[in-house]
Amino acid sequence: MKKSARLKRIEPWLEVLATLAWGGLLLKYWLTGELNILIHPNYFALTIAGGIGLLLVGSFKVLQLLNVGKRKGTFIQAEKHIALFPPGWSSGLLLGAAILGFTFTPQVFASDKAVREGVTDFLPVTQTQPKAFRSATKPEDRSLIEWVRTLTVYPEPDAYAGQKVKVKGFAIHLDELPEEYLLLARFVITCCAADAYPVGLPVKLKGSRDEFPPDTWLEVEGQMKAETFGDNRKLTIETKSIQVIPKPKNPYDTN
């Protein structure tokens, strides 16, 4: 019985702490820029509003519980209070998850995940594509995702032969590609990191790809050409210049 009474006193405070912790975590992700690698920018405003809302609700609940405690002479459970999370251990689990969120820094997906999932040079038709197709005025102004979007609309590599290109992405080494080729890739995010998928194009180097280890961020400038790999013809970037660049603040492309 004593244990049950103790749990009843703790439960509302677990709920309050979980509410405040999640509100703080969402705002922390926003302030540190980590939100960029977790969700699509379209949902930033909703996430920020949610974090502020949780902090306001949590603060109100603290005042509510303290007021009840003052009236009854001790910090006990309020008979009626706003129940944002289910009572009991579920609130404790939510609090624990928030603490883990504060403890560990979200990591950007890397080449190993891209290789496991398979890198394509087209946008899957099963993925939401809210952006209308619009060809850039100059081919060299297209980003990697815009080249992939263009190729999805008209997948004939010879149509782009000789066009200039200047794109950024991270390096992937594929066993099926010769040593003088690497894959330049980006992860595309449509809603959140859970639905991110990799796209990329082969790059023909002037030397060996060993000079650019996997996950190295590169800016590649050159021109397009059609290359045959096995039974497949692919649009390939023939390198004119290539340089290592810092990993961008927002490493994902958005679709």
Disulfide bonds with the S-S distance in Angstrom:
none
